[in-house]
Amino acid sequence: MSIRVSADIEAGYGYDEQSIIGNLLRTADTGVAGINMEDSLKHQSGLRNLKEHCQLLANRRATLDNHGYKNFFIHARTDTYFQLEQPYEETLTRAKAYVESGASGIFILGLTDVHEIKGIRRYGNTPI
């Protein structure tokens, strides 16, 4: 029996884009179906700059596609509900931007309000 899994690579386990890309490709080479990748900062509180994180997502999607992993699932995790007091609007902005940058789905850690979930679902068919 073969079961495909997704790996949580947090912020990429690297200090620069080159090492993160290397880790991403090694992860894909193991045969996993996809990854979770988060936008929180690792060595301080806060979220990565939106434009910077979107560029990272786009670079990672392009790298995967160029190495034969076009169906590899990038589950972009946003930690807005743990980092912000009023996270809903920022979550909408980030979710849309992440999908436009190549994310296959959005993982919103801490999202529990049914009305907010429905609101986010109205913005497309991307899995959350």
C-alpha positions, 0 to 999 in steps of 0.5 A, spaced: 500 500 500 502 506 498 500 512 502 502 519 500 503 524 505 505 532 506 511 534 510 511 540 515 517 544 513 515 550 517 519 556 514 524 551 510 529 549 515 534 554 512 537 561 513 537 563 506 533 562 500 538 557 497 538 552 503 531 553 503 530 551 496 535 545 497 531 542 503 524 543 499 527 539 493 530 534 498 523 533 501 520 533 494 525 527 492 523 523 498 516 522 494 511 526 499 505 529 496 506 536 499 509 541 504 506 546 509 510 552 509 509 558 514 509 565 514 511 566 521 518 569 523 522 564 527 527 568 531 522 573 533 515 574 534 511 577 528 509 575 520 514 575 514 513 581 510 507 579 505 511 581 499 517 578 501 513 571 503 509 571 496 516 572 492 518 566 496 512 562 495 513 564 487 520 562 487 518 555 490 513 554 486 517 555 480 523 551 482 518 545 484 515 546 477 522 546 473 524 540 477 518 536 475 514 537 481 508 540 478 503 537 482 506 538 488 502 541 493 504 547 497 500 548 503 501 556 505 500 556 513 499 563 515 499 564 523 495 571 523 490 568 528 496 567 533 500 573 531 494 579 531 489 581 535 484 582 529 486 577 524 481 576 519 482 582 514 490 580 514 488 573 513 484 574 507 489 579 504 494 573 505 490 568 503 489 571 496 496 573 495 499 566 497 494 563 492 496 568 487 503 566 488 503 559 487 500 556 493 495 550 492 492 551 499 491 555 505 492 553 512 489 558 517 492 555 524 487 558 529 481 559 525 475 557 528 469 562 527 464 559 522 462 566 519 470 567 518 471 560 515 465 562 510 467 569 509 474 566 507 471 560 502 467 566 498 474 568 495 475 562 491 476 554 491 482 554 494 482 548 499 483 551 506 
